Amino acid sequence: MTDIIDELQWRGLLAQTTDLDALRKALADGPITLYCGFDPTAGSLHVGHLTQILTLARFQQAGHRPIALVGGGTGLIGDPKPSAERRLNSVDTVRGWVDNLAGQLSAFLRFTPEGEQAGPTDAVLANNGDWLREINAIELLRDVGKHFSVNQMLARETVKSRLDGEGMSYTEFSYVLLQSYDYVQLYRRYGCTLQTGGSDQWGNITAGLDLVRRMDGNEPHGQAHGMTTNLLTKADGSKFGKTESGTIWLDPELTSPYAFYQFWFNADDRDVVRYLKTFSFLSEDEIAELERQTEERPQARAAQRTLAEGLTALVHGEEECRKVREASLALFGRADLSELDGRTLDAALAEVPRAEVAGPVDGLLVADLFAQSGLTPSKSAARRAIQEGGAYVNNVKVTDVEARLGTADVLQGRYVVLRKGKRNIGGVVLDG
């Protein structure tokens, strides 16, 4: 086993622990079992979940057993937001989301292959609906609720902010009881002695730890611990994981592999080294070398490319990563656009200025399309771009300001790629 605490510290991940020395000793004496919970509040995980997922993977690589807990029970309630009450989703909706999340988590952790005996570090996929559906109201109030002080619950930051505003339902107020009970059940069922999460989950984690000690005071499976990781922020002050088009999801139907790749490739130079530490398994020396390259030749974007390719392959597979790389090269004239499939072209042009055109493109003026797509601010600006030699259709330079499209210019029956200069991409998409 490697020293996972040292690993987390140099990566800048470790935020809080209940007892660092005791945890370090437990890990050294290990292996231990740890868990992190993921509530199905949507049909997919997003990049904000990756810190926790990859933290579990790091522990597994260091010789420990991770539990990925999907909240089939707590997902019906929802962790209280600081601003307003969550909308309750139907049981069927949450059940479908649980299945989706379980499938996504399987890409990051090593589970026991079908037909084989579980190994000591094989991951466990658990669903807290299995035990939360079994406990009745009297048991919840008598056996669990008795250990919670209302005074302490009212002092929680989320509760205070809600009480100062629109208020909070008893449903959400009681969420901490359910999540804390998860730790008790995983401690009893699997000997789980560590819960991890983002630093915004510290209150829930310590509440669960306290409940373990109150309900299993002799700690038959050993001392229980809590640990959090730092929340990511962006250098420009915007929220990590959000773009103008919305949240970056792991589901390819919600965020295309191309858009996913571009999110990481477009990382700010000020952020990319932190992202490599958080989201890659590269060594300290490898990241230091990429940091040096970023400082000396930022235009090469070596760190961003390494980050984008590594995460796209991890989340979407090597084949999708290859398609995305080829699309990126082709859009900028360094590979053949005709080799791209329709799905990849559609995803790529969804991220750039584009004009949607009804009917055939035969005879449409190229300068008009540059303006309609937004690639140039006007038709006259498009004409200037053509005259200056900076306008391209499917990577072929346009030399005539009166040039028009033909059927042969349409890729995969629907798409035309426009480019102004070396880096400004736009497109035309035929309706229907």
N, C-alpha and C positions, 0 to 999 in steps of 0.2 A: 504494500500500500504506500502511496505517496502522501506527503503532508498537504492535505487539501486546504488547510487553513492558510498556509504560506501561499499556496496557489491563488486563493481568493483575494488575499491581501495585495499581492503585487498586481493583480488585475484590477484593483480598485473596487472590488465588489462588496467586501465585507463591511456591513454598516453597524449592526448591533448583535450582541450575543448575551445570553443570560449569565454565563460564567465561562469566559474564554479559556482559562486554564483547564477547567474541568472538561470542557468540550474537547479541547485539543488532546487531553489524556484519553478520553473515551474513544476518539477516532484512532489514536495510536494503538490502543488496546483492541480495536475493532476486529472484524467489521461491525458496523452498526446499521440499523435500518432507519431511514428518514423519509419524510413526506412533504409534499407541497400540494395545495388544493387549487383546483381550477373550476370555478362556477360557470355553468352554461347559461350565461346571460345573453348570448348570441349564438348563431349557428356555426361559428368558427372562432378559433383562437386568432390573435393578431400579434404583430411584432412586439407589442408591449409585454406579452407573455414569454417571449423568448429568453429573457434573462433568467426567469425561474426554471424554465424547461431545461436550459443548458446547464444551469447550476446542478440540477438533479443528474444530468449526464456526466458532469465533472466528478461528482461524488461516486457515480458508478464506475467511472474509469479509474478512480482512486481506490477501488476495492470494496465499496459499500453498496448496500441494497436500497434502491429508491422505490418509493410508492408514489405513483401519480394518482391523486384522488380527484375524481370528477364528481361534482356536487349535484347528483341527481335529486337529492333532498333539499340542500341549501339553495340550489338553483331555483326552486319553486318560491323562495322567499326573496333572496337577493341581499348582498351586503349593502347596508345603507349608504347612500351617496350623501355628501355634505349639503347638497342643494335642494333636492326634492325627492319625493317618494318614487320608488321604482314601479313600473307597470308590471303587474303579475302576468306571467305567461301561462298558457294552458299546460296541463300535464303531458298531453301528447306532443306539444311543441318542445317542451324541455326534454322529454325522452328522446326525441330525434336529435336534439342538440348534443345530448350526452353521447350518443353513438358517434356523432361527427367528431367531437373533441377526442374521444377515445381513439378513433382512427388516426387523427393527426398526431397524438402523443406517441403512437407506436413508431413513428418515423425517427424519433430522437433517442429513444431508450432501447436497450436490449432486453427483450422479453424471452421467456422460455419458448423455444421452437416447438411447434405442435408435435406431439408424440414423444417428446423427450422429457426427462426428469428435470425439475427446476434446479438451477445452480444457485450457489449462495449469494451471488450478486445480481441474479436475474430480477428485472423490475417487476413490480406488482401493479396492476391496474385495479383500483378500488372505486366503488360508487357508494357515497354515504347514504343514498336512498335505501340501501340494504338494511341499515340499522335504524335510520330515523323513521322509517315507516313502521318499524316494530315497536317503538316506544310509545306508550299512550300518554294522554295529557297528565294523568295523576303522577305517573313515573317521572315525566319531564319536570313537573313542578316540585315534586317531593325529593327525588333523587339527584336532580341536576340543579334546578333553580334555587334550592336551599343553600347552595354554596356561593351564590352571587349576591353581592351587596348592591341594592338599588342606588345608593349614594355613589358608589364607584361607577356604575353604569351611566348615571347622569353626568358624571365628570368627563366622560369620553368626548373627544373633540368633535366627532361627527354628530353625536347626540346634542351637544351644546349648540352647535351651529344650526341644527334643525329646529331646536326648541326656541331659538331666537328668531326663527323665520316662520315657516309654514307648519311646524310641528312634525311629529313622527308617529306612525301607527305602532300599536303594540307588536304587530307582526315583525316589523323591521327592528324594533327595540329588542326583541328576543333573539335576533339572529346570532348574537355572540354566544348564547347558550348552545345553539345547535353546532356552531363551528367548534366550540370548545369540546363538546361531546365527541366530535370526530377524533380528536387527539386521544381521548380516553379509549375509544373503541380500537384505534390502530395500535395503541400501546398494548392493549390486552390481546388483540388478535395476532399481531405480527411482531410484538416486542419493539415497536417503533419508539425511538428515544430522541428524535430530533424533528422539529417542524421548521421549514424554511419559508420565506416569503419576502415580498418587497417591504421596505421600511415603513410604508403606510399601513402595513398589517401588524405592526408590533403589538398594538393593544389586543388584537384577536389572538395572537400567538401566545402572549404572556397569560391571557385569560385561560387558554387551553392548558397551558403548562400548570397553572395553579389548580385547575380542576383535576388534572391527573394526580397531583400530589394530595388533594383533598379526598378523592375517591379511591385512590390506591396508595395510601400513605406509606406503606412499607416498600413501595417501588420494587416489586419482585423482578422486573426486567431491567433494573438499573436506573440511574438518575436520568430524568428527562431534561431536554434542552430546547432552547429556541434560538433562532438566528435569522437575521434579515440581510438583504442586499440593498445597495444604494439604488435609488430611483434615477433613471437617466434624464438628463436635461440637454437641450441643444444650445450651442454657443450663441445662436441668434435670438434666443429667448422663446422661440416657438416650441410647441409641445412635441415631444418625441413620438414618432409613430403616426403623426398626422400630416397630410399634405392638402393642397387645395382641393384635390378630388376626394378627400376623406381618409378614413382609417386604412392602414395597410394590413390586409388580412392574410392568413396563411392559406385559405381556400382559393385555389386558382380561378374559381368561378366568380369570386368577389374581387380579387386583385390578381390580374394576370401575372404569370411568371415574368413577362417583360416589364411590367410596371413595378413588380417586386424588385427585380434586378436594378432598375433605374433608381429606385428609392435609395438603395445602398450606394450605387455608383455616383450619385449626386451628393453624397455626404460632404459636408463642409470640411475643409482641411483641418479646422480646429477641433472637429469631432471625431475624425476617422480613426485616430489611434485609440481613443477610448472605446469606440465601437469594436475594433479588432480585439481588444482585451476582453470585452464583454461577450462578443458573439462568435469568436473563432476559437479554435483549439491550437492556434499557432503558439510557438514557444516565445519566451521573452526575447531571445536573440533575433528570431524571425520578425517579430513586431518592431524591435528597435531598428532593424535594417529598413523596413518599410517606412518607419518614421523618418529615417535619414533621407530616403528617396523623396518623400513628400516635401521635406524642407529644401532639398537641392533642386528637384525638378517637379514642382507641383503640377505642372501642365500634363505630365505623363499619367497622373492619377493611378499610380501603381498600387497604393494602399486601397483605394476605393475599388479598383478592379478585383483585387484579391478578396476583399470583403464581399463584394457582390457575387462573384462566381462561387465562393465557398458556401454562402448562405442559400443561394438559389439552388445549387446542387443538393444541399442538405434538405431543404424544404420540398423542392419540386422534382428532384432527381437529375441525374447527369444528362439525360437526353433532352429534357426541357432547358437545362442550362446551356447545352450546345446550341439549341435553336435560338435562344435569346442572344448568345454571343454572335451568332451568324447574322441575326437581325440587326444588331447594333452596328456590326461592320458594314452590312449591306446598305443600311440607311445613309451612311456617310461615304458611300462610294468605294468601299474596300472589299466588297464581296458582291456576288450576283443576286440581285433582288428577285429574279425569277425563281430562285431556289427556295424562297420562303413560302410556307403554306399560308392559307387564308387566315387561320386562327392567329398565327403569329403576326401577320401584317395588320390585322384588325386591332390587336392589342397594342402594337407599336404606334399606330396612327391615332389610337384613342388618347395617347399622352401628348399629342402635339396639335397645333392649330390645324383645323381641317374644314373642308367644305363638303356638305352632303348635297349630291346632285341627283335629281330625278331623271331617269331615262338615259339614253345613249350619250356618250361624251363626244361623238364625232362632231368636229367643227367648233368645239368650245375654245375660246381664246385663252391661251395660257396665261396671259397677263391678267385677265379677269379672274382666273382661278387663284392666282397668287393673292389677289386682293380679297376675294371671297373667303378664302381660308384664314385670312388674318396674318399670313406670312409676311405680307407687306401692308402698310397702312392705306394704300390707295393703288389704283390702276397705274397712275403715272409713276409711282415708286416702283411698281413691278416692271414697267418699261425701262426705267433707269437701271434696274438690276440686270435685265437682259442685255442692255447696251454695254454695261460694264463687265459682262462676262461672268456674272455671279448667279445666274439662274439655271436650275437643272430640273429636268423631268425624268424620273427613274434613273437618276445619276448621269443622264446625257445632257450636256450643255445646250441651252437654248440660245440661238444666235439671232433669231428673227423676232422682232417685237410683235409681229403679226402671226406668230406661230400658233397653230391650233392642234388640239388633241385628235388622235385617231383611235380606232378600235384596238390597234396593236399596242397602244400605250397602257391598256388596262391590264393590271396584274390580278390573277386568280378571279377574273370575271367582275371585280368590284373596285379595285384600288389603283390609285395613281400616287406616286411619291413625289413631292415637290421639295426642292432644297434651295435655300438662298445662302450663298457663301459656303463656308466649310461646315458650319455647325447648326444652322437654323433649318429645321425640318418642318414640313407641313404635308398635307395630303388631301386627296379627293376620294370620297367614298360614294359609290353609287347606291341609291336607295333600292331596296327590294332584293 
